Amino acid sequence: MKFTEDALKFLNMGIESELSAYVFYTEAIKLIDDPALRSTIETLANDEKGHFLTLEGEYSETVNSEMWVPYRDIMEKPGLPKMDEVLQETHKSLLARVKMLKTKKDVLNMALVLEKEALNLFTEAAAAMTNPDFKKVFDHLAAFEQGHVQLIERELANA
């Protein structure tokens, strides 16, 4: 599928968003003692990893660029791979914010902000698409992010 310039812009923003969420979840999980919440955070991290790989695959098929290759190499590892120096440097400010979180509720509130940002991004991208195939990709991702928002809101209600 050939992406328009507008679609490529949203694709890149989506890749960055999914990567940031993955980095957040893999760091936040270290702060969680509750086994049920740890499981939820692991699931969210794996979902973000999958979203990244999907978007990166679309990008690689469309644009002859190795822009995301270092990240793809990390993310293709099984489980929740550790962040290398490239990821740590790119997400330095996010990592600094994660280290300031103190409670389960703090983690969930930050997760909710990231998921709502992703939901808004993919909803906006879907609305901007004139090609139904592009719209379908972004609608699918928006639906996933909506599920994440609902999951985190349920966790917050029980926190």
VOMARNU-631080 format. One record per residue (C-alpha): residue in one letter; chain; y, z, x; residue number from 1. Coordinates in steps of 0.001 Angstrom, whole numbers, plus 500000, padded with zeros to 6 digits. Example, Ala and Ser with C-alpha at 12.3 -4.5 7.8 and 13.67 -1.06 7.14 Angstrom:
residues 2
<r = A c = A c2 = 495500 c3 = 507800 c1 = 512300 k = 1>
<r = S c = A c2 = 498940 c3 = 507140 c1 = 513670 k = 2>
end
This chain:
residues 159
<r = M c = A c2 = 500000 c3 = 500000 c1 = 500000 k = 1>
<r = K c = A c2 = 503395 c3 = 499008 c1 = 501409 k = 2>
<r = F c = A c2 = 505986 c3 = 501728 c1 = 501039 k = 3>
<r = T c = A c2 = 509667 c3 = 501037 c1 = 500449 k = 4>
<r = E c = A c2 = 512279 c3 = 502591 c1 = 502717 k = 5>
<r = D c = A c2 = 512964 c3 = 505231 c1 = 500054 k = 6>
<r = A c = A c2 = 509249 c3 = 506002 c1 = 499722 k = 7>
<r = L c = A c2 = 508914 c3 = 506328 c1 = 503505 k = 8>
<r = K c = A c2 = 511822 c3 = 508794 c1 = 503543 k = 9>
<r = F c = A c2 = 510067 c3 = 510965 c1 = 500957 k = 10>
<r = L c = A c2 = 506747 c3 = 510522 c1 = 502747 k = 11>
<r = N c = A c2 = 508237 c3 = 511884 c1 = 505976 k = 12>
<r = M c = A c2 = 509904 c3 = 514750 c1 = 504133 k = 13>
<r = G c = A c2 = 506594 c3 = 515521 c1 = 502433 k = 14>
<r = I c = A c2 = 504733 c3 = 515541 c1 = 505739 k = 15>
<r = E c = A c2 = 507278 c3 = 517964 c1 = 507165 k = 16>
<r = S c = A c2 = 507065 c3 = 520151 c1 = 504062 k = 17>
<r = E c = A c2 = 503259 c3 = 520341 c1 = 504117 k = 18>
<r = L c = A c2 = 503235 c3 = 521063 c1 = 507832 k = 19>
<r = S c = A c2 = 505781 c3 = 523858 c1 = 507398 k = 20>
<r = A c = A c2 = 503780 c3 = 525400 c1 = 504570 k = 21>
<r = Y c = A c2 = 500614 c3 = 525244 c1 = 506681 k = 22>
<r = V c = A c2 = 502366 c3 = 526947 c1 = 509600 k = 23>
<r = F c = A c2 = 503706 c3 = 529611 c1 = 507245 k = 24>
<r = Y c = A c2 = 500319 c3 = 530364 c1 = 505678 k = 25>
<r = T c = A c2 = 498425 c3 = 530509 c1 = 508972 k = 26>
<r = E c = A c2 = 500952 c3 = 532996 c1 = 510311 k = 27>
<r = A c = A c2 = 501356 c3 = 534966 c1 = 507083 k = 28>
<r = I c = A c2 = 497605 c3 = 535490 c1 = 506790 k = 29>
<r = K c = A c2 = 497827 c3 = 537710 c1 = 509867 k = 30>
<r = L c = A c2 = 500028 c3 = 540099 c1 = 507866 k = 31>
<r = I c = A c2 = 497658 c3 = 540452 c1 = 504896 k = 32>
<r = D c = A c2 = 495036 c3 = 543210 c1 = 504686 k = 33>
<r = D c = A c2 = 494024 c3 = 542614 c1 = 501061 k = 34>
<r = P c = A c2 = 490812 c3 = 540458 c1 = 501160 k = 35>
<r = A c = A c2 = 491544 c3 = 538735 c1 = 497814 k = 36>
<r = L c = A c2 = 495073 c3 = 537774 c1 = 498869 k = 37>
<r = R c = A c2 = 493801 c3 = 536657 c1 = 502293 k = 38>
<r = S c = A c2 = 491395 c3 = 534343 c1 = 500491 k = 39>
<r = T c = A c2 = 494222 c3 = 532948 c1 = 498356 k = 40>
<r = I c = A c2 = 496421 c3 = 532375 c1 = 501409 k = 41>
<r = E c = A c2 = 493525 c3 = 530661 c1 = 503236 k = 42>
<r = T c = A c2 = 493009 c3 = 528383 c1 = 500230 k = 43>
<r = L c = A c2 = 496705 c3 = 527516 c1 = 500169 k = 44>
<r = A c = A c2 = 496677 c3 = 526817 c1 = 503925 k = 45>
<r = N c = A c2 = 493675 c3 = 524513 c1 = 503553 k = 46>
<r = D c = A c2 = 495345 c3 = 522724 c1 = 500635 k = 47>
<r = E c = A c2 = 498492 c3 = 522153 c1 = 502702 k = 48>
<r = K c = A c2 = 496355 c3 = 520883 c1 = 505573 k = 49>
<r = G c = A c2 = 494687 c3 = 518427 c1 = 503197 k = 50>
<r = H c = A c2 = 498036 c3 = 517300 c1 = 501791 k = 51>
<r = F c = A c2 = 499354 c3 = 516753 c1 = 505311 k = 52>
<r = L c = A c2 = 496317 c3 = 514655 c1 = 506252 k = 53>
<r = T c = A c2 = 496657 c3 = 512588 c1 = 503061 k = 54>
<r = L c = A c2 = 500350 c3 = 511919 c1 = 503623 k = 55>
<r = E c = A c2 = 499890 c3 = 511274 c1 = 507330 k = 56>
<r = G c = A c2 = 497107 c3 = 508806 c1 = 506506 k = 57>
<r = E c = A c2 = 499414 c3 = 506937 c1 = 504124 k = 58>
<r = Y c = A c2 = 502118 c3 = 506950 c1 = 506783 k = 59>
<r = S c = A c2 = 499778 c3 = 505691 c1 = 509510 k = 60>
<r = E c = A c2 = 498487 c3 = 502882 c1 = 507299 k = 61>
<r = T c = A c2 = 502028 c3 = 501800 c1 = 506446 k = 62>
<r = V c = A c2 = 504012 c3 = 502318 c1 = 509642 k = 63>
<r = N c = A c2 = 502737 c3 = 501426 c1 = 513074 k = 64>
<r = S c = A c2 = 503933 c3 = 504660 c1 = 514641 k = 65>
<r = E c = A c2 = 502381 c3 = 507593 c1 = 516438 k = 66>
<r = M c = A c2 = 505082 c3 = 509969 c1 = 515234 k = 67>
<r = W c = A c2 = 502650 c3 = 512380 c1 = 513551 k = 68>
<r = V c = A c2 = 499636 c3 = 511918 c1 = 515870 k = 69>
<r = P c = A c2 = 500020 c3 = 515218 c1 = 517785 k = 70>
<r = Y c = A c2 = 500049 c3 = 517098 c1 = 514494 k = 71>
<r = R c = A c2 = 497174 c3 = 515075 c1 = 513029 k = 72>
<r = D c = A c2 = 495044 c3 = 515855 c1 = 516079 k = 73>
<r = I c = A c2 = 495551 c3 = 519574 c1 = 515452 k = 74>
<r = M c = A c2 = 495101 c3 = 519397 c1 = 511690 k = 75>
<r = E c = A c2 = 491858 c3 = 517401 c1 = 511856 k = 76>
<r = K c = A c2 = 490110 c3 = 520344 c1 = 513511 k = 77>
<r = P c = A c2 = 487796 c3 = 522246 c1 = 511167 k = 78>
<r = G c = A c2 = 488934 c3 = 525412 c1 = 509431 k = 79>
<r = L c = A c2 = 492442 c3 = 526670 c1 = 510064 k = 80>
<r = P c = A c2 = 493217 c3 = 525444 c1 = 513582 k = 81>
<r = K c = A c2 = 495563 c3 = 527443 c1 = 515778 k = 82>
<r = M c = A c2 = 499044 c3 = 526113 c1 = 516303 k = 83>
<r = D c = A c2 = 499695 c3 = 524617 c1 = 519683 k = 84>
<r = E c = A c2 = 503028 c3 = 524684 c1 = 521523 k = 85>
<r = V c = A c2 = 504252 c3 = 521546 c1 = 519722 k = 86>
<r = L c = A c2 = 503849 c3 = 523176 c1 = 516309 k = 87>
<r = Q c = A c2 = 505272 c3 = 526471 c1 = 517498 k = 88>
<r = E c = A c2 = 508370 c3 = 524863 c1 = 518984 k = 89>
<r = T c = A c2 = 508987 c3 = 522669 c1 = 515936 k = 90>
<r = H c = A c2 = 508727 c3 = 525596 c1 = 513549 k = 91>
<r = K c = A c2 = 510376 c3 = 528286 c1 = 515680 k = 92>
<r = S c = A c2 = 512844 c3 = 529385 c1 = 512983 k = 93>
<r = L c = A c2 = 510133 c3 = 529537 c1 = 510308 k = 94>
<r = L c = A c2 = 507914 c3 = 531601 c1 = 512596 k = 95>
<r = A c = A c2 = 510794 c3 = 533993 c1 = 513262 k = 96>
<r = R c = A c2 = 511231 c3 = 534466 c1 = 509493 k = 97>
<r = V c = A c2 = 507509 c3 = 535117 c1 = 509028 k = 98>
<r = K c = A c2 = 507599 c3 = 537883 c1 = 511628 k = 99>
<r = M c = A c2 = 510263 c3 = 539681 c1 = 509585 k = 100>
<r = L c = A c2 = 508046 c3 = 539916 c1 = 506488 k = 101>
<r = K c = A c2 = 506836 c3 = 543447 c1 = 505852 k = 102>
<r = T c = A c2 = 505031 c3 = 543551 c1 = 502526 k = 103>
<r = K c = A c2 = 502583 c3 = 541533 c1 = 500460 k = 104>
<r = K c = A c2 = 505438 c3 = 540843 c1 = 498049 k = 105>
<r = D c = A c2 = 507639 c3 = 539532 c1 = 500904 k = 106>
<r = V c = A c2 = 504881 c3 = 537074 c1 = 501902 k = 107>
<r = L c = A c2 = 504393 c3 = 535914 c1 = 498329 k = 108>
<r = N c = A c2 = 508137 c3 = 535487 c1 = 497717 k = 109>
<r = M c = A c2 = 508512 c3 = 533326 c1 = 500824 k = 110>
<r = A c = A c2 = 505424 c3 = 531333 c1 = 499831 k = 111>
<r = L c = A c2 = 506944 c3 = 530795 c1 = 496397 k = 112>
<r = V c = A c2 = 510167 c3 = 529453 c1 = 497925 k = 113>
<r = L c = A c2 = 508222 c3 = 526978 c1 = 500102 k = 114>
<r = E c = A c2 = 506044 c3 = 525827 c1 = 497220 k = 115>
<r = K c = A c2 = 509016 c3 = 525357 c1 = 494880 k = 116>
<r = E c = A c2 = 510792 c3 = 523324 c1 = 497563 k = 117>
<r = A c = A c2 = 507717 c3 = 521098 c1 = 497895 k = 118>
<r = L c = A c2 = 507392 c3 = 520787 c1 = 494111 k = 119>
<r = N c = A c2 = 511044 c3 = 519733 c1 = 493814 k = 120>
<r = L c = A c2 = 510665 c3 = 517266 c1 = 496693 k = 121>
<r = F c = A c2 = 507606 c3 = 515544 c1 = 495217 k = 122>
<r = T c = A c2 = 509043 c3 = 515580 c1 = 491675 k = 123>
<r = E c = A c2 = 512234 c3 = 513953 c1 = 492977 k = 124>
<r = A c = A c2 = 510198 c3 = 511441 c1 = 494982 k = 125>
<r = A c = A c2 = 508091 c3 = 510489 c1 = 491947 k = 126>
<r = A c = A c2 = 511224 c3 = 510024 c1 = 489829 k = 127>
<r = A c = A c2 = 512783 c3 = 507779 c1 = 492482 k = 128>
<r = M c = A c2 = 509792 c3 = 505447 c1 = 492720 k = 129>
<r = T c = A c2 = 509808 c3 = 502129 c1 = 490880 k = 130>
<r = N c = A c2 = 506359 c3 = 501141 c1 = 492132 k = 131>
<r = P c = A c2 = 503691 c3 = 502821 c1 = 489956 k = 132>
<r = D c = A c2 = 501332 c3 = 503288 c1 = 492939 k = 133>
<r = F c = A c2 = 503981 c3 = 505191 c1 = 494881 k = 134>
<r = K c = A c2 = 504862 c3 = 507215 c1 = 491805 k = 135>
<r = K c = A c2 = 501199 c3 = 508132 c1 = 491371 k = 136>
<r = V c = A c2 = 500954 c3 = 509500 c1 = 494942 k = 137>
<r = F c = A c2 = 504015 c3 = 511717 c1 = 494510 k = 138>
<r = D c = A c2 = 503091 c3 = 512784 c1 = 490960 k = 139>
<r = H c = A c2 = 499683 c3 = 513880 c1 = 492260 k = 140>
<r = L c = A c2 = 501277 c3 = 515973 c1 = 495005 k = 141>
<r = A c = A c2 = 503814 c3 = 517454 c1 = 492581 k = 142>
<r = A c = A c2 = 500969 c3 = 518541 c1 = 490284 k = 143>
<r = F c = A c2 = 499219 c3 = 520239 c1 = 493213 k = 144>
<r = E c = A c2 = 502406 c3 = 522062 c1 = 494182 k = 145>
<r = Q c = A c2 = 502930 c3 = 523133 c1 = 490558 k = 146>
<r = G c = A c2 = 499467 c3 = 524709 c1 = 490710 k = 147>
<r = H c = A c2 = 500447 c3 = 526529 c1 = 493893 k = 148>
<r = V c = A c2 = 503627 c3 = 527838 c1 = 492266 k = 149>
<r = Q c = A c2 = 501641 c3 = 529149 c1 = 489294 k = 150>
<r = L c = A c2 = 499039 c3 = 530760 c1 = 491557 k = 151>
<r = I c = A c2 = 501681 c3 = 532561 c1 = 493611 k = 152>
<r = E c = A c2 = 503560 c3 = 533660 c1 = 490488 k = 153>
<r = R c = A c2 = 500314 c3 = 535215 c1 = 489171 k = 154>
<r = E c = A c2 = 499796 c3 = 536995 c1 = 492499 k = 155>
<r = L c = A c2 = 503387 c3 = 538284 c1 = 492380 k = 156>
<r = A c = A c2 = 502883 c3 = 539574 c1 = 488846 k = 157>
<r = N c = A c2 = 499933 c3 = 541608 c1 = 490132 k = 158>
<r = A c = A c2 = 501642 c3 = 542790 c1 = 493330 k = 159>
end
